[in-house]
Amino acid sequence: MKIAVASEGKQVSPHFGHCEGFTFYEVGEDKIVNKSFTQNPGHRPGFLPEFLKEAGTDVIISGGMGASAQQLFAESNIKVVVGAEGNCDDVVKQYLNDELKSTGSICSDHQHKDACHE
């Protein structure tokens, strides 16, 4: 399984599309076996879900995400977990221990980079 976390440094980004990049975690037998970081290639409608699909992503974790991105991930059978916050490594461990649940919130305010509201 491959998990992508929208990241700002070592923290989960509050907004998927405008994150610094993606920390990828390759998981085997419920353990992290590899970790890498890829710079965000740019925010344009529909691009990042396809980019992450091509990267082999099974799960995307973010603080907030718009409805259209969530729909595109669903169409590609990529699980979306939104409402996450904190250290990326800790959040992935919570996910693997079934302790991280998606809030299902939709980010709709794009006026401010760090502001996401339902």
N, C-alpha and C positions, 0 to 999 in steps of 0.2 A: 504494500500500500504506500502511496505517496501523498503526503500532506503538505499543502502550501499555506503559509501564514503571511498575510499582508503585514509588513513590518516597517517600523521606524526604529532603526538601530536594533536593540535587542527586545523592544517592546512591540506588542500588537498595535498596528495602526488603527486609529479611530475611523478612517475612511479608506475603503478598498481601492478605489480608482486613483487616489492621489497619494498612495503609500510610497515610501522610499524604494521599496522593492519587496521581494518575496523570499522568505526563508523556507527552503524545501527540506522536508524530513522524509527519509526512506525508512519504512518500518517493516520489520520482520519479527514474527512471534511476539507481538506487542512490545517490542523494544526498538528504540531508534538505532539504526545501523549506519546511517549516513546523514549528514547535514550540509547544506550549501546555501549560498545566497545569490540571487540574481537581481540586478537593478531593474526597476520598473521601466519597461520599454516605451511607456507613454500611454496616457489616458485618452482613448477615443472610443466612441460608442461601439460596443460589441467586440472590441479587439482583445481585451484582457481575458475574458472567458475562453476565447479560442486559443490564445497564447498558452494559458494554463492547461487546457485540454491537450494541446500538442506536446506539452511538457510531461504528460502522463499523470496529471493530478487526479487523485480520487476524492480528496476532501480539501475545501478551502475554508480557512478560519480568518475572520476579520472582526474589527470593532463594528463597522457599519458598512452597508452595501445597498445600492439602489435596486429597485424592483426588476428592471430589465436585465441587469447582470445576474440576479438570482434566478430569473427565468431561464436565461441562457445556460447557466450551470445545470439546472434541473433537466433541461433538454439533453444535456450531454451526460446525464447520470453522475454528476459530480455533487457530492453532498456539501451543502453550505451551512456553516456555523457562524452566526453573527452575534454580536453582543459581547464578544470576548475582550478581555483587557488584561494587561500585565505582561510579564516576561514570556517571550515566545516559547522557550523550552518548557516552562512550567505549564503553559496552556496546552501544549501538545501532550505532556504527561497526563494532565487532567482528562484530555480527550481519550487517550488510550486506556485510562482507568474508568471510563464511562462516567466521569464526574463533570464534564463540560456539556452543557445543553445550550442549544441555540435559542436566542430570544425571539427570533423570527422578525425582528424589527426591520423596517424599510427606511433607508436613508433617502430623504427627499430634498434636503436643503443644500444646494450646491453654491450658495453665495459665499460661505465661509469654509475654507479648506478643512478646518478641524471641527466643524459643527455638523452633527447628524441628528436629525429629529424624525420621529415617526410621523 
